[in-house]
Amino acid sequence: MQLRFLGKESTPTNSPTLYASDEGSYVIQGWIVTDTAVLTRLTVPANETLVEVPPGLLDYLALDGMDPSTKHPVPPIVHVTERGNFIIQGPRVTDPATLKQMDIPDHETCIHLARSTVAALVG
């Protein structure tokens, strides 16, 4: 899978990032979820994981032809934090060639979502 960088919500120690893929899907890189209150109430299959991202990250979907002016906290968004960040669940990216295209700090991970799934979150 080839990735195209769409945007990043970044500070010196944080880098949630959004990519479009050549497969008509998206890779969302975000913070690993460690909040036990959230983790205990969710069922996350072994091939999936959770990422936390600021809602502004979805604004970069406009660069791929979507209208992110309205955001709907529906699945795969499974929780909205007190700070307003989205916790999104999806298949964990494990393909070495895909991972090599990204810079992922130890406190982050990434998920892969179909375009139709992401489209339900905005517009």
PyMOL commands that set and color helices and strands:
alter all, ss='L'
color gray80, all
select helices_A, chain A and resi 36-41+55-64+96-99+115-119
alter helices_A, ss='H'
color red, helices_A
select strands_A, chain A and resi 3-8+17-21+25-32+48-53+77-80+86-91+108-114
alter strands_A, ss='S'
color yellow, strands_A
deselect
rebuild
show_as cartoon
